[in-house]
């Protein structure tokens, strides 16, 4: 009798854990195969709301006006959030004020896109205050980069595509120096096909992959880890960029993400600009490219460097949540967005 009970118990255990493993894999597969909703592309007469969910816009009214003028030149209307020029210490208004402007833009049926004025820091402080119910019923483009990565993460988890692209304060530069930045932003919001050929690099890890594009600023991706706004990169292609960090801190973030299993089922990585890296008194000893390759050495997915996106003047638009094909080799790499 005891032997029979042991046999039955072992059978039940194998069945239970095997079934659970199957269900977990099946659920994960379904999750990764769901296509994100695409907000409607813009057309003449549509309205873009300008909001400031992060840093202060002190003495930046000129750039906001330039942004409105740019939209007008494209046949678009603009609506500036009530609290955009407010000041609350580090932020463009209190958390409640910034949230109010963003929520109003999310819920306003006349608004077709939400353009973030600048990054800095602060968007994570309003994430849990926002209600996405109306937005999910009628999606609209949310546009920005850097600190706005926190919002992109949340929007991705709500099942909607978003746009990693220039912000209003990008227009502080002479327009002639950011032609590709502006042109690709316009192409993206009006629905023209996007594809990029990147300069080759001996650091590139050769390979081809297809998957949804996710990611953004590395610090913000790391900040989201363990929260409901963290992205599951399984079956996806991850984009990363950074500014103003020490190399050891970039390695620390990559190691932390790796130990959490972040990269385990990733399909590929696109590395954007690593801008204004700081020098530590103890030098790291390798390039940032080699740092990234070393941190991810156990993975066999392709890695492509030299994507013009991030905190440089040439900051090309990318549709997050859109399926892309990545081809990486030493001569050149290609990123093609599916329409």
Buried (B, 14 or more C-beta within 10 A) or exposed (E): EEEEEEEEEEEEEEEEEEEEEEEEEEEBEEEBEEEBBBBEBBEEEBBBBBBBBBBBBEEBEEBBBBBBEBBEEBEBBBBBBEBBBBEBEEBBBBBEBBBBBBBBBBBBEEBBBBBBBBBBBBBBBBBEEBEBEBBBEBBBBBBBBBBBBBBBBBBBBBBBBBBBBBBBBBBEBEEEEBEBBBEBBBBBBBEEEBEBEBEBBEBBBEBEBBBBBBBBBBBBBBBBBEEEBBBBBBBBBBBBBBBEBBBBBBBBBBEEBBEEEBBEBBBBBBBBBBEEBEEEEEEBEEEBBEBBBEBBEEBEBBBBBBBBBBBBBBBBBBBBBBBBBBBBBEEBBBBBBEE
